[in-house]
């Protein structure tokens, strides 16, 4: 969002610190740095922060800004057990708390049970089924078509033979996605998104549909490159008014070209912003969203690839001069406090250390952070305009826990690869 705040800086927001926050995550990813970002953001503002996440061993639970981590009693999380779990936590907290879903399945589940939680939580009441519609890749394609938003040509095959034929018709390679990736089980070994290079690969992938839990769709591949991947983060209030928001460029991703942001930079992009605001207004969207776009280098048009009805893992990139971000804005809005106009910091950088390392480009990411560190006029001090996902000088324990868990998991994988494998039986 663009505001001229240099001459008249907005006052820092005043939070209702008597209202706690509960961060909800049903996805079983212990290295979800977006949840840690939300804990730190709200905790530093003096808000009592609670979490309900997949594992008591999550590095997020080591943060000094976390008041309490609540765990699933006896077994993993499920939609059926969510309502009683939230009621139990509400009784423990003892007063209404702001509920913030941190992944797609949590946002969808919260929408379903929101009417039954009045009085226990302050939360966004989305129009019926909207979170599920935008998170569903097949339904998103239809939404974009009716809203006039550019979206890659998408088809849903009804058989393995159709999948092979569509792959040829779209032009190889094509992008294969499972319509509802939150239903994928880790035990299947299936990825939510796969770049398919042959018709036979598309046919073989379709044959796993019964295990994926949702239909396979094939999508026209828009080649990525330097400066082609963009995202928009925003928080929307009543009548879909954007309270705070910003556009960023994905510099590095993991997995490469198809994954989450390993390094991102805050850059104004009016075309992406207009598309995001227009879509949110058309849908009547309220709350936090994270949109992914890719620019077609042939046509110059920006195509919407994903709509996430919750904070993106890199949302702290869009922290303005007053410390405002989408999570803080949502707490202000749901507690009836005014949300001040944003004071943008274009050029600000966000680095997810573990994923940047996997990309093999940590040096480049560090160099970019140094380039974006500028000398203040008339002063001898330097101002850093970047943020890391895990390390924070005032909260070092989560980084140490993440590093230990990450390296331990990598070491276990390495040992498995080094173990002697049984020799294949010789043919008679």
Secondary structure, DSSP 8 states (H G I E B T S, - for coil): -----SSS--------TTS-EEEE--S--TT-HHHHHHHHHHHHTT--EEEE-S-TT-GGGG-TT-SEEE--SSS---HHHHHHHHHHHHHHH-S-EEEEE-SHHHHHHHHHHGGG-TTTEE----STTHHHHHHSHHHHHHHHHHHT-----EE--SSHHHHHHHHHHH-SSEEEEETTGGG--GGG---SEEEE-SHHHHHHHHTTHHHHSS-EEEEE-----TT-EEEEEEEE-GGG-EEEEEEEEEEEEESTTTSEEEEEEE---HHHHHHHHHHHHHHT--EEEEEEEEE-TTT--EEEEEEESS--TTGGGG--TT---HHHHHHHHHTT---------TT-EEE-HHHHHHTT-HHHHHHHHHHT-EE-TT-S-EE--EEESS--TT--HHHHHHHHHHHHHHHHHHHHHHS---------
